[in-house]
Amino acid sequence: MRLLLDTHIWLWSHLDPDRLSRRVAQALLARDAELWLSPISVWEFLLLAEKGRVSVRGHPRDWVEAALAKVPMHDAQVNLEVALCSRAIRTEHDDPADRFLAATAAVYDLTLVTDDKLLLRGKGFRTLSNRG
């Protein structure tokens, strides 16, 4: 399964794995799991770290590099097609980062792993819920 991790799912998988549902934890560890990460998630993490909403040891950039070395991910690059799709994709809120993640899932034919109830109600892309 080709999985695009929402920012919080990526962070929880490293910092607080008990927050992952059993279903999501198993999906991330499955033999056929192909894990993808958007640079938007890295950007979001860096913003959260700057604001003190996420705390990691050392410099946040070093943490990102160590996390990606520990669990390599495919780079779901933001490109023109993703940017165009981000305005056409149907989500229930206008958070730009979430719209880019939803569009990335649609463009790259990935399943977005998320706990965000608004993203889970979106249309035009697949999701894997971390809820319940």
N, C-alpha and C positions, 0 to 999 in steps of 0.2 A: 504494500500500500504506500502511495506517495503522499507524505504528510507535510504540510506547511504548519509550523508551530507559531501560534499567536505569541506575542511577546511574553505575556504572563505564563504561558505554558512552558516556554523555553526557560524562563527564569526559575519557575517552580521545579522543573526537572533537575536543576542544578542546586538550588538554594533551599528548597522545601518540598522534596518529592512526596511527602505525605499528603500534600494538597491535590495530587493527581488522583483521579478516580482509578479504580482497578482496571477498568476497560482501557483508559488512555495509557496507563503505565504499561500494560501488556502490548498495546499497539506500538508504542515507542520502542519496545524491546524485541518485537517480533523479527524473525529472520528476514522476512521480506520487506521490512520497513525501510523506506527510502525517505530520510529526513531532510527537510528543506527549511531554510531560514531566509527571511527577507532582510535586506539592509535597513529597512524601516524599523524592524524590531531592535536592531543594534542601536540605531539612532534613538528610539524610544527609551531603551535601557540607559543610554548615556545621559539623556535628559532627566530621567528619574534619579539617577545617581547624583547628578549635579544639584538637584533640588533636595537631596537627602531623603528621598522616599524609598530608595533601595540602598542597602549598605553591603559592600563587599570588601574583602581584604585587599589592600593595595589599590593601585590606580585602576579605575574602571576599564580603561583600554586594555590593560594587562589581563584583567579578569576575562574580557571577551576573548582575547587570543587564547588564554588557557582553556576556557570552556569549549572553544571550537577545536582545539587540539585534542581535548579529552573525548568529545563527541563530534566528529566531523559532520558537517552539513553541506548539502548542495546550496549554492548561492542562487536564490530566486531574484535575479537582478530586476531592478525597476527600469523599464524601457518605455518607449513611446506607446506601445500597445497597452501596457499596464496603466500608464497615465490616462490614456483615452478611456479605457474600461473603468477606471476609478470613478468617473463621473456618470457612467451609464449603469453601473452595477446597482442592484436594489438592496439597500440596507436601511435600517430604521433610525439611524442617526448619521450625523454629518462629521464624525470624527475623521479627519483626513487620514490618519495612520490606519484606522480600521478599514476605511474605504480602499486604501492601497493594498492592504493584506487580502481583502476579499477579491479585489481585481487580480491580484497575483495568483490566487488560488484558481480563479476562472481561466486566466490566460495560460498558465502552466499546467492546467488539468490536475490540480492538487486538491487534497482534502484539508481544509483548514481546521486544525485542532484548537478548540477554544472553550472558554468557560463564560464568554460574554453572551448574555441572553439576547441582546440586540443583533449580534452577528449570527447567532443560531437561527434567528427568524429571517435572515436575508434570503434573497433569491438569486439564482444564476451561478451558484457555486456550491460545492459540497462541504459539509462540516462533519466533524466528529466532536460530540459534546463531552465535556468533562463533568457535566452535571449528572448527579445520581447514578 
